[in-house]
């Protein structure tokens, strides 16, 4: 009787162990399928074919519905240039996001707000640079210039939102000016890569 009770207990424990392992494997498989689906949707929306970049974007939380937020990363970078985001800079960025179609309840808007509340990882800017290079390959030189000009205009608006002293002097700090030059350089690099 003791051996039978011990055997039943062992069998019950083994079954529970297998049930837990199967549940963990199922959850892992489901997560992997969701990641692949998010990656495929992002690839379709962005025309990005670089698997490494797609994986990085998905890991950061960029999805097809948050792609517009990625395009606004330079504005976020300019806002953080002086070490903190001023309320006026945040309002300027969120107004730009709304004008770009990011509704307040959208995932992209929430991602953008989170990047304005907590400084984003430095890798996000690198992802933007790779993204803009890919976008520039699909644009004519004129379209690239329009995109660059508009993005720099928006970034200058953010830089000027909290800058200057009683309306005098430069509204952009030297750190912001450096970032604006780096953003322009990213477009130049992207244009050179498209010619190669």
N, C-alpha and C positions, 0 to 999 in steps of 0.2 A: 504494500500500500504506500509506503514512504517513497519507494522508487517511482511509483506511478505519479504521485503528487509532485515530486521533484521534476519528473519528465514533462508533465503538463505545464509546470511553471516555466521550465526552460523553453518549451515550444512557444508559450505565450510571449516570453521575452524576445525570442527570435522573430516572431511574427511582428511584434511592435517595432523592432529594429529595422526590419525590411520595409514596413509601412512608412516609417520616418525617412529612410533612405530614398524610397520611391517618391515621396512627397518632395523631398529636397531636389531630386533630379528633375522632377516635373516642373518645379518652380524655376530651376536654372534653365531648362529648355524653353520655358515660356518667356523668361527674361531675354534670352538670346534671340528668340523669334521676334520679340518686340523691338530689340535693338536693330535687328536686320531690317524690319519693316520701317523703322524710323530712318535708318540710313538710306533705304531705297527711295522713300518719299523725299528726303532731303536732296538726294542726287537728282531726282526728277525735277524738283523745284528750282535747284540752283545750277544745274548742268555741271556740277562738279563730278569728276570721274576719279579723282585721287582718293583711293581707299583709306590711306592713312589720315588725310585731312578730314574725310567724312567721319571716320571713327573718333577723331579728336573733337570734332564739332558735336557729335552725338553725346560723347562723354561729358562735354561742357554743358549740355542741355539745349543745344541749338537743334531745332526741328524745322520742318517745312513752315510751320506756323510761327516760328520765331526768327526766321531768316532776316526779316526787315530789321529786327533788333541788332543783328550782326552787322548790318550795313551802317549802323549808327555808332559803332564802337569808337571811331575817331572823336566823336562829340563827347563821349564818356571819358575818353583819355584826356581831352582838353579840360574837362571839368575837374578831373583829379590832378591836373598838372601841379597845382600848388598845395597838394596834400589833403585837400578836403573839397567837397562839393558844396558850393553856396546854394541857397534856396533859389536865387534868381537863375543860376545855371541849370539847376534841376528843372525849373519851370520851362526854360528855353528848350531843353532836350525833350521833355515830355510833350511840349507843343509841337515840336518837329515830328515826334513819333505819331502823334494824333493826325497831323497833316499827311503823314505817310500811310495812314490807314490802320494804325495800331490802336484798337479800341482799348479803353481802360480795363476791360475784363479779359482781354486777350492774353495768351501765354507770353507773347513777345513783349507786351507792355509790362507784365509782371517781371520778366527777366531783366528788362531795362531798369526798372525800379530797383531791383535787387543789386544791379551793378552800380547804381547811384547811391545806395545805402552802404554797401561794402565794396571796397576797391576790388575790381576783378583781377583774376590771376593774370600775370604778365603774358601768358601764352595766348590769351584771347586776342591781343593785338597782332601777334604773329599769324593767328588763324585769319584775322581780317585781311592782313596783307596777302596771304595766299588766296583768299576768297576774291579780293579785288583784282589780283593778277588774272584769275580765271575769268572773271566777269569782263575784264578788259580785252581778253582774246576774242570775245564775242561781239565787241563793239567796233564801230568805225573810229578812226582818229577823231573825227568831229564829236561823236557821241561820248568818247572818253573824255574829251575836253569839257563837255557840258557836265558830265558826272563829276569830274574833278572840281570844276568851278563851283557847282552847287554845293558839294560836300564841304569845300573850304569856306564858302559863304556861311553855311550853317555852323561850322566849327568856330568861325570868327564871331558869329552871333552869341554862341555860348561863352567864348572867351571874353567878350565885351559885356556880357550880362551882369557880371559882378565886379568889373574892373574899373579903373580910373578913379580919380579923386575929384569929387563934386563936378564931374563932367569934363575935367581937364586932363590932358595928357593921354597917353596910350591906354586904351581900355584892356589890352591884352598884356599879361605879364611876360617877362622874358622866357619863362618856362613854357608858357602857352605858345609864344612865337616859335620856339624851337620845335614844339610838337606840330604846329601848323606846317613848318618847313619839312618835317619828317613825313607828314601825310602827303604833301605835294610830291616828295621824293618817291614815295611808294607808287604813285601813279606813273612817275617817270620810269621807274624800274619795271613796272607792269607793261608800259608801252614798249620798252626796249625788248622785253621778253617776247612780246607778240610779233616783233619784227624778225626775231631769230628763227 
